[in-house]
């Protein structure tokens, strides 16, 4: 999911808008879906949820939805983020050594 996000992020705004329109025309997304997610995001920001928390939530969801064979690597990715945020007292080497 993160790889797809990074590819989409690299596209220009017009291309992203056309992709969203195509998804809407195919019935995959509705305008209300987009606004609901955005309104919920704004509510969470008002509640004090940080960007770091939202990134962690995304990584946990990726781990939950991903194939079992990737769970260890997904967990290591979460741990690396926690180390970088200063939330876990561990080295990146310790994380990478873990099987």
Secondary structure, 3 states (H helix, E strand, C coil): CHHHHHHHHCCCHHHHHHHHHHHHHCCCCCHHHHHHHHHHHHHHHHCCCCHHHHHHHHHHHHHHHCCHHHHHHHHHHHHHHHHHCCCCCCCHHHHHHCC
